[in-house]
């Protein structure tokens, strides 16, 4: 079986979570040999993450803090969700097929784990047309290899590939604060979004989250031959994280205008 590192982090701010993800990617890209990593994490406070190239101005008045990702795509309201990131070599055989291959493999494990706990998840086979998408929200419309339940999107993801390593991170929604969601995106997006509380109720979400996580890891292990070792960031990753947090993700010049401090990689 292939050895992978499993990191299960406590809840962090949006800036901290994005700094950790980029630190792991940069360490993998520039640090030579590394072990593929699955990171599971959550958010200590509600935040909107926007795509690498996305205009921040539509969220000026939403009243929710904003952080810019290193991955593309549209905005996600991070609140009550399971969030994952996968950092792996670009030439890892299990992800053969480039961007689409990696999306497909990861999405299948998410869909399988959701089905395991009784959520009838299916793949989206659509390729979202830029002309057709009129919303700033990721969950407004599916792209290929994203997960749908009853015609609604329950999971979205984004990817960034460098020469030697790539990152894919994404969200599986547990519950939605309708008031905040409407304030950020509007009612039309809410009507296109599914979450685990639709099936288990607000009171059953915690148990559903635990069950999903167990099955998600099991699917990776059983189907892909992955053996997880629980671990934490290396000292180099910790240093990169703190540097990125201070000089990039806590900065309005990055989050609002995509301008990075001197000497910092954009990944």
ZIDA-V798350 format. One record per backbone hydrogen bond with DSSP energy under -0.5 kcal/mol. NH is the residue of the N-H (numbers start at 1). CO is the residue of the C=O. Records with the same first field share a line. If there is no record, write none. Layout:
NH=CO, CO
This chain:
2=225
4=227
5=36
6=229
7=5, 38
8=6
9=7, 40
12=42
17=13
18=14
19=15
20=16
21=17
22=18
23=19
24=20
25=21
26=22
27=23
28=24
29=25
30=26
31=27
37=87
38=5
39=37, 85
40=7
41=83
44=12
45=12
47=78
48=65
49=47, 76
50=67
52=71
54=51
56=256
59=56
60=57
62=59
67=48
69=50
72=159
75=136
76=49
78=47, 76
79=77
81=79
82=172
83=41, 81
84=170
85=39
86=168
87=37
88=166
90=164
92=89
95=92
96=93
101=97
102=98
103=99
104=100
105=101
106=102
107=103
108=104
109=105
110=106
111=107
112=108
113=109
114=110
115=111
116=112
117=113, 114
118=115
119=114
120=118
121=119
122=148
124=146
125=123
128=126
133=129
134=132
138=75
140=137
141=138
145=124
146=143
147=155
148=122
149=152
150=120
152=149
153=192
154=147
155=147
156=171
158=169
160=167
162=165
166=88
167=160
168=86
169=158
170=84
171=156
172=82
173=154
174=80
175=80
178=176
181=177
182=178
183=179
184=180
185=181
186=181, 182
189=186
190=186
191=187
192=189
193=190
194=153
196=173
197=174
198=195
199=196
200=196
201=197
204=200, 201
205=201, 202
208=204
209=205
210=206
211=207
212=208
213=209
214=210
215=211
216=212
217=213
218=214
219=215
220=216
221=217
222=218
223=219
224=219, 220
225=221
226=220
227=2
228=226
229=4
231=6
238=234
239=235
240=236
241=237
242=238
243=239
244=240
245=241
246=242
247=243
248=244
249=244
250=245
251=248
254=251
255=251
256=252
257=252
258=254
259=253
260=258
264=261
